[in-house]
Amino acid sequence: MNNIVLVGFMATGKSTVGRQVAARLKRQVVDTDDLIEEKAGKSISRIFGEDGEAVFRDMESQAAREVSGLSDTVIITGGGIVLRDENMEALKKAGPVFCLTASAEAIYHRTRGTSHRPLLEGDDPLARIRDLLAVRSPFYARADYIIDTSTLSIAEVADRIIHVLREHRPDISGEAS
């Protein structure tokens, strides 16, 4: 399989880091959220609003099964994909799972002013972030590796992922920074 899987809460850097790791290791990149939007023909915000979170989570499970069969790919996932055991099992079969984390305050700062985060709608998004992180933390802890991105640059996070990969797989080639 030889994939690299990124999980973690929204705004922890999965998409940006994943694209950088893929470019540096000369791999393709697939984002489960992009797959879901393409199949649904609408944005995730619209799926949540029109069909509900349960429908979205079912679509997310289908995407997890789909990407688990890929090879030589950096797989970027949505923040809640870890909530179903079947998804984590599929992702772990695909390759090492890296969880990117960040403090609630860093996530709040990164998401402030965005309108495409349906789970953060309401009067107190920081409190909502803290609540969601508390619920999801045990699920994120099931990843093979955890990297806190709160104070790291995108390049530093990518460096750490590539370093870990090379420690365990010396045959991994690609650009190091």
RARAZI-V909237 format. One record per backbone hydrogen bond with DSSP energy under -1.0 kcal/mol. NH is the residue of the N-H (numbers start at 0). CO is the residue of the C=O. Records with the same first field share a line. If there is no record, write none. Layout:
NH=CO, CO
//
This chain:
2=93
3=72
4=95
5=74
6=97
11=8
16=12
17=13
18=14
19=15
20=16
21=17
22=18
23=19
24=20
26=21
27=71
29=73
31=75
34=30
35=31
36=32
37=33
38=34
39=35
40=36
46=42
47=43
48=44
49=45
50=46
51=46
55=51
56=52
57=53
58=54
59=55
60=56
61=57
62=58
63=59
64=60
65=61
66=62
67=63
68=65
69=66
71=0
73=27
74=3
75=29
76=5
80=77
82=79
87=83
88=84
89=85
90=86
91=87
92=88
93=89
94=90
97=4
98=144
99=6
100=146
106=102
107=103
108=104
109=105
110=106
111=107
113=110
119=116
127=123
128=124
129=125
130=126
131=127
132=128
133=129
134=130
135=131
136=132
139=135
140=136
141=138
142=139
143=96
144=96
146=98
148=100
156=152
157=153
158=154
159=155
160=156
161=157
162=158
163=159
164=160
165=161
166=162
167=163
168=164
171=168
174=23
//
